[in-house]
Amino acid sequence: MIEIASAANIVEAQLLADELRSGGIEVFVSGGYLTGAIGELPPDSVLRLYINNEQHRERAEELIAAFEAARKKDLPRRWCAHCEEWIDGQFGHCWQCGASMPVVD
């Protein structure tokens, strides 16, 4: 397995994992069972995300970078043309149908 990212908490780990899965990348989150030890252990050493395929590394890194950049912006909600659901601006994929959301600058 190839380590692709670490997360500060279980929510961030799950959001990153969901973003990668929406992008078609199989991902495994390790350390979720250790979250009770956070405080004794640094969070970024507990929660790690892994992928199985080296060929997906570049795409996974792009998705993570886009996710992180979007989190830093205050983006407006967007309408998913595929399933007609409102999606908060920081998400790159529709939470309901998984369709890619257009990039908003």
N, CA and C atoms as a LAMMPS dump frame, in Angstrom:
ITEM: TIMESTEP
0
ITEM: NUMBER OF ATOMS
315
ITEM: BOX BOUNDS ff ff ff
-5.0000000000000000e+02 5.0000000000000000e+02
-5.0000000000000000e+02 5.0000000000000000e+02
-5.0000000000000000e+02 5.0000000000000000e+02
ITEM: ATOMS id mol type element x y z
1 1 1 N 0.841 -1.179 0
2 1 2 C 0 0 0
3 1 3 C 0.882 1.237 0
4 2 1 N 0.367 2.297 -0.593
5 2 2 C 1.12 3.53 -0.77
6 2 3 C 0.458 4.626 0.068
7 3 1 N 1.203 5.19 1.012
8 3 2 C 0.657 6.274 1.817
9 3 3 C 0.482 7.5 0.938
10 4 1 N -0.718 8.087 0.98
11 4 2 C -1.005 9.238 0.129
12 4 3 C -1.274 10.504 0.939
13 5 1 N -1.706 10.367 2.21
14 5 2 C -1.999 11.558 3.014
15 5 3 C -2.139 11.166 4.476
16 6 1 N -2.082 12.18 5.33
17 6 2 C -2.421 12.013 6.739
18 6 3 C -3.527 13.017 7.04
19 7 1 N -4.243 12.782 8.121
20 7 2 C -5.368 13.654 8.464
21 7 3 C -5.283 14.058 9.926
22 8 1 N -5.804 15.238 10.227
23 8 2 C -5.765 15.769 11.588
24 8 3 C -6.82 15.129 12.481
25 9 1 N -7.913 14.643 11.873
26 9 2 C -8.98 14.014 12.659
27 9 3 C -9.763 13.06 11.767
28 10 1 N -10.644 12.292 12.358
29 10 2 C -11.375 11.266 11.619
30 10 3 C -12.312 11.881 10.577
31 11 1 N -12.857 13.053 10.857
32 11 2 C -13.745 13.711 9.892
33 11 3 C -12.96 14.099 8.639
34 12 1 N -11.801 14.708 8.836
35 12 2 C -10.958 15.074 7.692
36 12 3 C -10.539 13.833 6.907
37 13 1 N -10.196 12.77 7.606
38 13 2 C -9.8 11.523 6.943
39 13 3 C -10.94 10.992 6.084
40 14 1 N -12.149 11.033 6.622
41 14 2 C -13.298 10.523 5.875
42 14 3 C -13.617 11.41 4.683
43 15 1 N -13.519 12.726 4.846
44 15 2 C -13.766 13.634 3.724
45 15 3 C -12.749 13.405 2.602
46 16 1 N -11.484 13.252 2.96
47 16 2 C -10.461 12.981 1.957
48 16 3 C -10.71 11.638 1.273
49 17 1 N -11.051 10.622 2.059
50 17 2 C -11.329 9.305 1.491
51 17 3 C -12.527 9.368 0.536
52 18 1 N -13.57 10.083 0.93
53 18 2 C -14.747 10.222 0.067
54 18 3 C -14.399 10.929 -1.233
55 19 1 N -13.57 11.956 -1.139
56 19 2 C -13.167 12.698 -2.336
57 19 3 C -12.378 11.79 -3.282
58 20 1 N -11.47 10.995 -2.743
59 20 2 C -10.698 10.072 -3.576
60 20 3 C -11.598 9.005 -4.194
61 21 1 N -12.508 8.458 -3.409
62 21 2 C -13.427 7.441 -3.947
63 21 3 C -14.314 8.017 -5.032
64 22 1 N -14.763 9.254 -4.833
65 22 2 C -15.576 9.904 -5.869
66 22 3 C -14.79 10.099 -7.155
67 23 1 N -13.473 10.22 -7.019
68 23 2 C -12.6 10.346 -8.18
69 23 3 C -12.185 9.008 -8.76
70 24 1 N -12.765 7.914 -8.252
71 24 2 C -12.498 6.595 -8.794
72 24 3 C -11.262 5.909 -8.246
73 25 1 N -10.772 6.375 -7.101
74 25 2 C -9.554 5.811 -6.517
75 25 3 C -9.914 5.031 -5.255
76 26 1 N -9.496 3.785 -5.206
77 26 2 C -9.705 2.967 -4.018
78 26 3 C -8.763 3.453 -2.922
79 27 1 N -9.301 3.68 -1.737
80 27 2 C -8.503 4.234 -0.643
81 27 3 C -8.828 3.494 0.65
82 28 1 N -7.834 3.383 1.514
83 28 2 C -7.981 2.746 2.814
84 28 3 C -7.53 3.74 3.878
85 29 1 N -8.336 3.914 4.916
86 29 2 C -7.984 4.797 6.027
87 29 3 C -7.54 3.927 7.191
88 30 1 N -6.332 4.166 7.679
89 30 2 C -5.856 3.412 8.839
90 30 3 C -5.768 4.329 10.047
91 31 1 N -5.881 3.744 11.216
92 31 2 C -5.719 4.499 12.448
93 31 3 C -7.005 5.012 13.042
94 32 1 N -8.135 4.786 12.393
95 32 2 C -9.402 5.266 12.935
96 32 3 C -9.675 4.727 14.322
97 33 1 N -9.251 3.518 14.574
98 33 2 C -9.435 2.889 15.877
99 33 3 C -8.516 3.488 16.942
100 34 1 N -7.523 4.285 16.522
101 34 2 C -6.583 4.902 17.462
102 34 3 C -6.947 6.336 17.828
103 35 1 N -8.074 6.837 17.338
104 35 2 C -8.4 8.243 17.584
105 35 3 C -8.561 8.554 19.067
106 36 1 N -8.862 7.561 19.869
107 36 2 C -8.944 7.777 21.315
108 36 3 C -7.595 8.103 21.928
109 37 1 N -6.531 7.777 21.213
110 37 2 C -5.178 8.046 21.726
111 37 3 C -4.661 9.42 21.319
112 38 1 N -5.441 10.136 20.502
113 38 2 C -5.001 11.47 20.103
114 38 3 C -4.925 12.33 21.36
115 39 1 N -3.857 13.026 21.499
116 39 2 C -3.511 13.75 22.727
117 39 3 C -2.241 13.138 23.273
118 40 1 N -2.218 11.823 23.265
119 40 2 C -1.003 11.099 23.61
120 40 3 C -0.125 10.933 22.369
121 41 1 N -0.783 10.789 21.229
122 41 2 C -0.105 10.653 19.935
123 41 3 C -0.475 11.838 19.062
124 42 1 N 0.445 12.342 18.242
125 42 2 C 0.094 13.436 17.324
126 42 3 C -0.938 12.946 16.309
127 43 1 N -2.005 13.721 16.046
128 43 2 C -3.066 13.278 15.144
129 43 3 C -2.564 12.871 13.764
130 44 1 N -1.621 13.628 13.216
131 44 2 C -1.178 13.313 11.863
132 44 3 C -0.31 12.06 11.792
133 45 1 N 0.029 11.491 12.945
134 45 2 C 0.751 10.223 12.927
135 45 3 C -0.205 9.053 13.13
136 46 1 N -1.454 9.338 13.437
137 46 2 C -2.437 8.295 13.709
138 46 3 C -3.26 7.974 12.467
139 47 1 N -3.828 8.982 11.84
140 47 2 C -4.74 8.782 10.716
141 47 3 C -3.999 8.93 9.39
142 48 1 N -3.971 7.865 8.639
143 48 2 C -3.265 7.847 7.357
144 48 3 C -4.18 7.284 6.275
145 49 1 N -4.012 7.806 5.054
146 49 2 C -4.757 7.307 3.906
147 49 3 C -3.787 6.626 2.954
148 50 1 N -4.207 5.479 2.45
149 50 2 C -3.37 4.671 1.559
150 50 3 C -4.142 4.322 0.295
151 51 1 N -3.413 4.214 -0.806
152 51 2 C -3.966 3.702 -2.057
153 51 3 C -3.198 2.436 -2.426
154 52 1 N -3.791 1.612 -3.279
155 52 2 C -3.167 0.35 -3.661
156 52 3 C -2.335 0.445 -4.934
157 53 1 N -2.646 1.387 -5.788
158 53 2 C -2.072 1.405 -7.125
159 53 3 C -1.187 2.639 -7.335
160 54 1 N 0.085 2.425 -7.603
161 54 2 C 1.027 3.521 -7.856
162 54 3 C 0.572 4.386 -9.032
163 55 1 N -0.11 3.786 -9.989
164 55 2 C -0.582 4.537 -11.158
165 55 3 C -1.608 5.591 -10.785
166 56 1 N -2.219 5.476 -9.618
167 56 2 C -3.221 6.446 -9.18
168 56 3 C -2.637 7.551 -8.304
169 57 1 N -1.347 7.477 -8.006
170 57 2 C -0.733 8.448 -7.089
171 57 3 C -0.912 9.889 -7.576
172 58 1 N -0.568 10.162 -8.811
173 58 2 C -0.639 11.536 -9.321
174 58 3 C -2.067 12.074 -9.263
175 59 1 N -3.036 11.272 -9.689
176 59 2 C -4.432 11.704 -9.663
177 59 3 C -4.892 11.919 -8.22
178 60 1 N -4.5 11.028 -7.314
179 60 2 C -4.873 11.173 -5.906
180 60 3 C -4.299 12.459 -5.324
181 61 1 N -3.053 12.75 -5.638
182 61 2 C -2.431 13.985 -5.14
183 61 3 C -3.137 15.216 -5.696
184 62 1 N -3.56 15.167 -6.957
185 62 2 C -4.306 16.284 -7.55
186 62 3 C -5.641 16.482 -6.842
187 63 1 N -6.359 15.388 -6.585
188 63 2 C -7.649 15.486 -5.902
189 63 3 C -7.493 16.042 -4.491
190 64 1 N -6.469 15.598 -3.791
191 64 2 C -6.228 16.081 -2.429
192 64 3 C -5.866 17.564 -2.448
193 65 1 N -5.01 17.966 -3.377
194 65 2 C -4.628 19.384 -3.486
195 65 3 C -5.841 20.256 -3.809
196 66 1 N -6.691 19.805 -4.714
197 66 2 C -7.894 20.564 -5.068
198 66 3 C -8.843 20.649 -3.876
199 67 1 N -8.971 19.556 -3.147
200 67 2 C -9.825 19.528 -1.958
201 67 3 C -9.318 20.518 -0.908
202 68 1 N -8.023 20.499 -0.657
203 68 2 C -7.43 21.403 0.33
204 68 3 C -7.57 22.867 -0.101
205 69 1 N -7.351 23.145 -1.386
206 69 2 C -7.482 24.521 -1.888
207 69 3 C -8.921 25.006 -1.757
208 70 1 N -9.881 24.137 -2.057
209 70 2 C -11.292 24.517 -1.969
210 70 3 C -11.697 24.777 -0.522
211 71 1 N -11.122 24.05 0.419
212 71 2 C -11.449 24.252 1.834
213 71 3 C -11.015 25.621 2.323
214 72 1 N -10.012 26.195 1.693
215 72 2 C -9.491 27.495 2.115
216 72 3 C -10.292 28.653 1.523
217 73 1 N -11.138 28.364 0.546
218 73 2 C -11.945 29.395 -0.093
219 73 3 C -13.362 29.354 0.459
220 74 1 N -14.016 30.491 0.383
221 74 2 C -15.423 30.553 0.743
222 74 3 C -16.215 30.5 -0.566
223 75 1 N -16.503 29.291 -1.019
224 75 2 C -17.152 29.105 -2.312
225 75 3 C -18.666 28.988 -2.15
226 76 1 N -19.41 29.504 -3.11
227 76 2 C -20.874 29.428 -3.03
228 76 3 C -21.371 28.003 -3.29
229 77 1 N -22.559 27.732 -2.819
230 77 2 C -23.201 26.452 -3.11
231 77 3 C -23.451 26.353 -4.606
232 78 1 N -23.418 25.13 -5.122
233 78 2 C -23.633 24.902 -6.551
234 78 3 C -24.726 23.866 -6.752
235 79 1 N -25.347 23.936 -7.899
236 79 2 C -26.438 23.055 -8.276
237 79 3 C -25.872 21.914 -9.113
238 80 1 N -26.123 20.674 -8.71
239 80 2 C -25.666 19.522 -9.495
240 80 3 C -26.62 19.328 -10.657
241 81 1 N -26.115 19.472 -11.854
242 81 2 C -26.948 19.319 -13.046
243 81 3 C -27.376 17.876 -13.258
244 82 1 N -26.648 16.954 -12.664
245 82 2 C -26.949 15.53 -12.863
246 82 3 C -28.135 15.056 -12.019
247 83 1 N -28.147 15.393 -10.726
248 83 2 C -29.225 14.903 -9.848
249 83 3 C -30.056 16.023 -9.214
250 84 1 N -29.714 17.275 -9.545
251 84 2 C -30.459 18.446 -9.071
252 84 3 C -30.403 18.628 -7.55
253 85 1 N -29.232 18.39 -6.993
254 85 2 C -29.012 18.571 -5.559
255 85 3 C -28.095 19.775 -5.35
256 86 1 N -28.29 20.502 -4.259
257 86 2 C -27.391 21.599 -3.909
258 86 3 C -26.16 21.024 -3.215
259 87 1 N -24.974 21.489 -3.646
260 87 2 C -23.708 21 -3.111
261 87 3 C -22.927 22.193 -2.566
262 88 1 N -22.419 22.072 -1.353
263 88 2 C -21.585 23.135 -0.791
264 88 3 C -20.349 23.318 -1.654
265 89 1 N -19.891 24.547 -1.778
266 89 2 C -18.838 24.926 -2.709
267 89 3 C -17.513 24.221 -2.545
268 90 1 N -17.176 23.765 -1.344
269 90 2 C -15.865 23.169 -1.14
270 90 3 C -15.756 21.748 -1.676
271 91 1 N -16.865 21.136 -2.068
272 91 2 C -16.827 19.754 -2.526
273 91 3 C -16.665 19.673 -4.037
274 92 1 N -15.791 18.783 -4.471
275 92 2 C -15.51 18.598 -5.895
276 92 3 C -16.439 17.63 -6.583
277 93 1 N -17.199 16.883 -5.767
278 93 2 C -18.139 15.913 -6.313
279 93 3 C -19.455 16.019 -5.555
280 94 1 N -20.529 15.702 -6.246
281 94 2 C -21.854 15.714 -5.628
282 94 3 C -21.916 14.625 -4.561
283 95 1 N -22.389 14.972 -3.393
284 95 2 C -22.474 13.999 -2.306
285 95 3 C -23.544 12.961 -2.583
286 96 1 N -24.522 13.286 -3.41
287 96 2 C -25.627 12.355 -3.655
288 96 3 C -25.362 11.395 -4.808
289 97 1 N -24.892 11.924 -5.941
290 97 2 C -24.738 11.06 -7.127
291 97 3 C -23.286 10.815 -7.517
292 98 1 N -22.349 11.587 -6.937
293 98 2 C -20.937 11.388 -7.232
294 98 3 C -20.433 12.11 -8.467
295 99 1 N -21.29 12.862 -9.144
296 99 2 C -20.878 13.58 -10.353
297 99 3 C -19.849 14.66 -10
298 100 1 N -18.892 14.868 -10.894
299 100 2 C -17.899 15.932 -10.709
300 100 3 C -18.59 17.278 -10.808
301 101 1 N -18.21 18.153 -9.9
302 101 2 C -18.755 19.502 -9.922
303 101 3 C -17.783 20.401 -10.675
304 102 1 N -18.302 21.358 -11.45
305 102 2 C -17.407 22.247 -12.181
306 102 3 C -16.565 23.081 -11.226
307 103 1 N -15.35 23.369 -11.64
308 103 2 C -14.444 24.186 -10.831
309 103 3 C -14.913 25.628 -10.877
310 104 1 N -14.991 26.251 -9.699
311 104 2 C -15.402 27.646 -9.588
312 104 3 C -14.205 28.432 -9.096
313 105 1 N -13.819 29.466 -9.827
314 105 2 C -12.693 30.3 -9.413
315 105 3 C -13.171 31.542 -8.72
